[in-house]
Amino acid sequence: GIMGAYYAFLSNNSQFFGRSGEQMMGRVSSTLMMNVIFGLVSPSIDNWAHIGGAVAGVGMAMTFGPKLYLIGLPGGGRIIADKPSVRLPPYLETIPSKVGKRLKRGRRRMQVQRYQSELSATPWRKKRGHRRPIRERRGNARTGSRGPLKPLFGE
């Protein structure tokens, strides 16, 4: 399909490519012929698929492919402009940019979720494997007595 579309593009815009375009068209046609020959020799290659792909590529390039024009500028210069034979409806032409924006937004959400998953759900709680240091106890540890009470204010 790609080779057929490239051949159609070169033939539609041959005035811009000149001799190099003709050479490329010859190379593309020889590649297409080699594919057909390999398809005839090998039983595992489907020739109809290659031929159908080439015809579909030519059809798509002739319908939707770029058609180059030379436009004169008011200052005396010239530029090459693309004017396709058929344009897609505007809502279809905006699909790639919309998909790109959604992918970018989804990628950003995934990064935020990854950072959030690295944070603990309750940062104020201690981790389970972490133990507080043991405090020194007053009094006798076996009996549980705390010993004599000390006055709060000096006597």
C-alpha positions as CSV (number, residue, x, y, z in Angstrom):
1,G,0.0,0.0,0.0
2,I,2.8,2.4,0.9
3,M,4.7,1.8,-2.3
4,G,1.6,2.3,-4.4
5,A,0.8,5.5,-2.5
6,Y,4.4,6.8,-3.0
7,Y,4.2,6.0,-6.7
8,A,0.9,7.9,-7.1
9,F,2.4,10.9,-5.1
10,L,5.4,11.0,-7.4
11,S,3.3,10.8,-10.6
12,N,0.8,13.5,-9.4
13,N,3.6,15.9,-8.6
14,S,6.2,15.0,-11.2
15,Q,6.7,18.6,-12.3
16,F,8.3,19.3,-8.9
17,F,10.6,16.3,-8.8
18,G,11.9,16.2,-12.3
19,R,14.4,13.5,-13.2
20,S,14.9,12.3,-9.6
21,G,11.1,11.7,-9.4
22,E,11.2,9.6,-12.5
23,Q,14.1,7.6,-11.2
24,M,12.2,7.0,-7.9
25,M,9.1,5.9,-9.8
26,G,11.3,3.4,-11.7
27,R,12.6,2.0,-8.4
28,V,9.2,1.8,-6.9
29,S,7.8,0.0,-10.0
30,S,10.7,-2.5,-10.0
31,T,10.1,-3.2,-6.2
32,L,6.5,-3.8,-6.9
33,M,7.3,-6.2,-9.8
34,M,9.8,-8.1,-7.5
35,N,7.1,-8.5,-4.9
36,V,4.8,-10.0,-7.6
37,I,7.6,-12.3,-8.8
38,F,8.3,-13.5,-5.2
39,G,4.6,-14.1,-4.7
40,L,4.5,-16.3,-7.8
41,V,7.5,-18.3,-6.7
42,S,6.6,-18.8,-3.0
43,P,3.3,-20.4,-2.2
44,S,3.2,-18.8,1.3
45,I,3.1,-15.3,-0.1
46,D,-0.4,-14.0,-1.1
47,N,0.0,-12.1,-4.3
48,W,-3.6,-10.8,-4.2
49,A,-2.9,-9.1,-0.9
50,H,0.2,-7.3,-2.4
51,I,-1.7,-6.2,-5.5
52,G,-4.7,-5.2,-3.5
53,G,-2.6,-3.2,-1.1
54,A,-0.8,-1.4,-4.0
55,V,-4.1,-0.6,-5.7
56,A,-5.6,0.7,-2.4
57,G,-2.5,2.8,-1.8
58,V,-2.8,4.4,-5.2
59,G,-6.5,5.0,-4.7
60,M,-6.0,6.6,-1.3
61,A,-3.1,8.8,-2.5
62,M,-5.0,10.0,-5.5
63,T,-8.1,10.8,-3.4
64,F,-6.6,12.1,-0.1
65,G,-2.9,12.6,-0.9
66,P,-1.2,15.9,-1.3
67,K,-1.4,17.7,-4.6
68,L,1.4,20.3,-4.8
69,Y,0.9,23.7,-6.4
70,L,3.3,26.6,-7.1
71,I,1.9,29.8,-5.8
72,G,3.3,33.3,-6.7
73,L,3.7,35.7,-3.8
74,P,3.0,39.5,-4.2
75,G,6.7,40.3,-3.6
76,G,7.8,38.2,-6.5
77,G,8.7,35.0,-4.7
78,R,7.0,31.6,-5.1
79,I,6.1,28.9,-2.6
80,I,4.9,25.3,-2.9
81,A,1.5,24.7,-1.3
82,D,-0.5,21.5,-0.7
83,K,-4.1,21.3,-1.8
84,P,-5.5,17.8,-1.4
85,S,-8.2,16.7,-3.9
86,V,-10.6,15.8,-1.1
87,R,-10.6,17.2,2.5
88,L,-11.8,15.3,5.5
89,P,-14.6,16.9,7.5
90,P,-13.2,19.3,10.2
91,Y,-14.4,17.0,13.1
92,L,-12.3,14.2,11.7
93,E,-9.2,16.4,11.1
94,T,-9.2,17.4,14.8
95,I,-9.1,13.8,16.0
96,P,-5.3,13.5,16.2
97,S,-4.9,16.6,18.3
98,K,-7.7,15.6,20.6
99,V,-6.2,12.1,21.1
100,G,-2.8,13.7,21.7
101,K,-4.2,15.9,24.4
102,R,-6.0,13.0,26.1
103,L,-2.9,10.9,26.0
104,K,-0.9,13.7,27.5
105,R,-3.5,14.2,30.3
106,G,-3.6,10.4,30.9
107,R,0.2,10.3,31.1
108,R,0.2,13.1,33.6
109,R,-2.5,11.4,35.7
110,M,-0.4,8.2,35.7
111,Q,2.6,10.1,37.0
112,V,0.6,11.7,39.8
113,Q,-0.9,8.3,40.8
114,R,2.5,6.8,40.9
115,Y,3.8,9.5,43.2
116,Q,0.6,9.2,45.3
117,S,1.1,5.4,45.6
118,E,4.6,6.0,47.0
119,L,3.1,8.1,49.8
120,S,1.5,6.3,52.7
121,A,-2.2,6.6,53.0
122,T,-2.0,7.9,56.6
123,P,1.3,9.8,56.9
124,W,0.6,10.6,60.6
125,R,0.6,7.0,61.7
126,K,3.8,5.2,62.5
127,K,5.0,2.4,60.2
128,R,4.4,-1.1,61.5
129,G,8.0,-2.1,61.5
130,H,9.0,1.0,63.5
131,R,9.1,0.7,67.3
132,R,9.4,3.5,69.7
133,P,12.4,3.6,71.9
134,I,11.9,2.0,75.3
135,R,11.5,4.6,78.1
136,E,13.1,4.1,81.4
137,R,10.6,3.0,84.0
138,R,10.4,4.3,87.5
139,G,10.2,1.9,90.3
140,N,10.3,-1.8,90.4
141,A,9.5,-3.4,87.1
142,R,8.5,-6.8,88.7
143,T,6.0,-5.5,91.1
144,G,4.7,-2.7,89.0
145,S,5.1,-0.1,91.8
146,R,6.1,3.3,90.7
147,G,7.9,4.2,93.8
148,P,7.3,7.2,96.0
149,L,5.5,10.2,94.6
150,K,7.6,13.3,94.2
151,P,6.1,16.7,94.9
152,L,5.3,18.8,91.8
153,F,6.6,22.0,93.5
154,G,9.8,22.2,95.4
155,E,9.5,21.8,99.3
